[in-house]
């Protein structure tokens, strides 16, 4: 689909439910790879690109890992990562990294930042729907604990760097404040809460094409502990970086 329209994925919960159940019985059903994201980034090495960065993290995963057998905890993380990876592609997103119990996702915003922001937020809501309506019931049936997730998103220019002389073979990564802020935002999210950085909020509120999205969803400013939250705003250095919760109306 082109960059001039919003891509909305059709979530077939029955199909997902069947795959999750089969995964719990027989192991992973999909090949999970970050190669597509690496290819995207390799085309932009040594340049700054606009990205929406999303972290999806299993809440209280350390406690789960301490109370479950390693094989059961690993299976839960695999199911979680598999289903996130599957839904992300429907919203023009790319899985950047799997980090333990967290998945980091990129939404390119080089052409239309508002579309990228809406895609990322629609994807985040789909993830919550899948976790609560499909994954957790399947876990419960398999005598596994239910999970909650924390989701944080930030937008900004990010420098693509390569660690080595070969663009093809060397490790490619991204550097910038937006990936750090996405991580910080996720760390303060409550269970099953979606938090976004101020730039995503500002982009959508100023976008005429986002009116339909904002008729169904709203942003609620999060009250931050300013003694601990010391990050400056990207638009006004005299103020703190603002964070908003995405709420369905």
C-alpha positions in Angstrom: 0.0 0.0 0.0 1.3 3.5 -0.8 2.3 6.1 1.7 -0.6 8.4 1.0 -3.3 6.2 2.7 -3.7 4.7 6.2 -3.1 1.0 6.3 -5.5 -0.7 8.7 -4.8 -4.4 9.3 -7.7 -6.8 9.6 -7.2 -8.8 12.7 -8.7 -12.3 12.4 -8.8 -13.4 16.0 -9.9 -16.9 15.2 -6.9 -17.5 13.0 -4.6 -16.1 15.7 -6.3 -18.2 18.3 -5.7 -21.4 16.3 -2.0 -20.5 15.7 -1.4 -19.6 19.4 -2.9 -22.9 20.5 -0.8 -24.9 18.0 2.3 -23.0 19.1 1.6 -23.9 22.8 1.4 -27.6 21.7 4.0 -27.9 19.0 6.3 -24.8 19.1 6.7 -21.8 17.0 4.6 -21.7 13.8 6.2 -18.7 12.1 9.7 -17.8 11.2 10.6 -14.6 13.1 13.3 -12.5 11.6 14.6 -9.0 11.7 16.2 -9.2 8.2 13.5 -6.9 6.6 14.3 -4.2 9.1 18.0 -4.6 8.6 17.5 -4.3 4.8 15.5 -1.1 5.3 18.2 0.4 7.6 21.1 -0.6 5.4 19.6 1.6 2.6 19.8 4.6 5.0 23.3 4.1 6.6 24.9 7.3 7.8 21.7 9.3 7.3 19.0 10.5 9.7 15.5 9.2 9.2 12.2 9.9 10.8 10.9 6.9 12.8 8.2 6.0 15.2 9.8 3.6 17.7 7.6 1.3 19.8 8.6 -0.9 22.7 6.3 -3.7 23.8 7.4 -5.2 27.1 5.9 -8.1 29.2 5.1 -6.6 32.6 6.7 -8.3 35.7 8.6 -10.7 33.5 11.4 -11.1 36.1 8.8 -12.5 38.6 7.5 -14.8 36.0 10.9 -16.1 35.1 11.6 -16.9 38.8 8.4 -18.7 39.4 8.1 -20.8 36.1 10.3 -23.5 34.6 12.6 -22.1 32.0 10.9 -24.0 29.2 7.5 -22.7 30.2 8.7 -19.1 30.5 10.5 -19.3 27.2 7.4 -20.7 25.5 5.3 -17.8 26.8 7.8 -15.2 25.5 8.0 -17.0 22.1 4.2 -16.9 21.8 4.1 -13.2 22.8 6.9 -12.3 20.3 5.5 -14.4 17.5 2.1 -12.7 17.6 3.5 -9.2 17.9 5.8 -9.9 14.9 2.8 -11.2 12.9 0.6 -8.2 13.5 3.3 -5.5 13.1 3.7 -6.2 9.4 0.0 -5.4 8.8 0.7 -1.8 9.9 3.8 -1.1 7.9 6.0 -1.8 10.9 9.3 -3.6 11.1 10.6 -5.7 14.0 13.9 -4.1 14.9 15.0 -6.3 17.9 13.9 -9.0 20.2 15.4 -8.2 23.7 14.5 -10.9 26.2 10.8 -10.3 26.9 10.6 -7.1 24.9 10.1 -6.4 21.2 11.3 -3.2 19.6 9.4 -2.1 16.4 10.1 0.7 13.9 7.5 2.5 11.8 9.2 4.5 9.0 8.0 8.1 8.8 10.1 9.4 5.9 7.1 10.1 3.7 4.2 11.0 6.0 4.8 11.3 9.7 1.1 11.3 10.6 0.4 8.1 8.8 3.3 6.4 10.6 2.0 7.7 14.0 -1.5 6.4 13.3 -0.2 3.1 12.1 1.9 2.7 15.2 -0.9 3.5 17.5 -3.4 1.3 15.7 -0.9 -1.5 15.9 -0.4 -0.9 19.6 -4.2 -1.2 20.2 -4.3 -4.4 18.1 -1.5 -5.9 20.2 -3.5 -5.2 23.4 -6.5 -6.8 21.9 -4.6 -9.9 20.9 -2.9 -10.3 24.3 -6.2 -9.9 26.3 -8.6 -11.8 24.0 -6.4 -14.5 22.5 -3.0 -15.0 24.2 -4.2 -14.9 27.8 -7.2 -17.2 27.4 -4.8 -19.7 25.7 -2.3 -19.4 28.5 -5.0 -20.0 31.0 -6.2 -23.1 29.2 -2.6 -24.4 29.2 -2.2 -23.7 33.0 0.2 -20.7 32.3 -0.2 -17.3 34.0 -1.8 -14.5 32.1 0.4 -11.6 31.1 0.1 -7.8 30.9 2.2 -5.6 28.6 3.5 -2.1 28.7 3.8 -0.2 25.4 5.7 3.0 24.8 6.2 5.0 21.6 8.3 8.0 20.6 9.0 9.8 17.4 12.1 11.5 16.1 15.0 11.7 13.7 17.3 8.7 14.2 20.8 8.2 12.8 21.4 4.9 11.1 24.9 3.6 11.8 26.9 0.5 10.8 29.4 -1.2 13.0 32.1 -2.3 10.5 33.3 -1.5 7.0 30.8 -3.7 5.1 27.3 -2.3 4.8 26.1 -5.8 3.8 27.7 -7.9 6.5 28.3 -5.5 9.5 25.8 -4.9 12.3 23.4 -2.0 11.6 21.8 0.0 14.4 20.1 3.3 15.2 21.3 6.1 17.4 19.2 8.9 18.8 17.1 10.3 21.6 13.9 8.8 20.3 14.8 5.2 21.0 16.0 6.2 24.4 12.7 8.1 25.1 10.6 5.2 23.9 12.4 3.0 26.4 12.0 5.5 29.2 8.3 6.0 28.3 7.7 2.2 28.4 9.3 2.0 31.8 6.7 4.2 33.4 3.7 2.6 31.7 1.1 0.7 33.8 0.0 -2.8 32.8 -1.8 -2.8 29.4 -1.3 1.0 29.0 -0.2 2.7 25.8 2.0 5.8 26.4 3.3 8.1 23.7 5.8 10.9 23.6 4.9 14.5 23.0 5.9 14.6 19.3 3.4 11.9 18.4 0.7 13.8 20.2 1.6 17.1 18.5 1.8 15.5 15.0 -1.6 14.0 15.2 -3.3 17.0 16.7 -2.0 19.2 13.9 -2.9 16.7 11.2 -6.1 17.3 9.3 -6.1 13.7 8.1 -6.0 12.4 11.7 -9.4 13.8 12.7 -11.1 10.5 12.2 -8.6 8.8 14.5 -9.0 11.5 17.1 -12.8 11.1 17.0 -12.3 7.5 18.3 -9.3 8.0 20.5 -7.9 10.7 22.8 -4.7 11.6 24.5 -4.6 12.2 28.3 -1.5 13.9 29.7 0.3 11.8 32.2 1.3 13.4 35.5 5.0 12.8 35.9 7.2 12.9 38.9 9.3 15.8 37.9 11.9 15.0 40.6 12.7 11.8 38.6 11.5 12.7 35.1 14.2 15.2 34.0 14.1 14.9 30.3 13.7 18.2 28.4 11.0 18.8 25.9 12.0 18.4 22.2 10.1 21.6 21.3 10.8 23.8 24.4 14.0 23.1 26.4 12.6 25.1 29.4 9.9 22.5 29.9 9.9 18.8 30.6 9.2 16.2 27.9 5.5 15.4 28.0 3.9 12.0 27.9 0.3 11.0 27.0 -1.8 8.0 27.4 -3.8 6.8 24.4 -7.4 6.1 25.4 -10.2 4.8 23.3 -13.3 7.0 23.4 
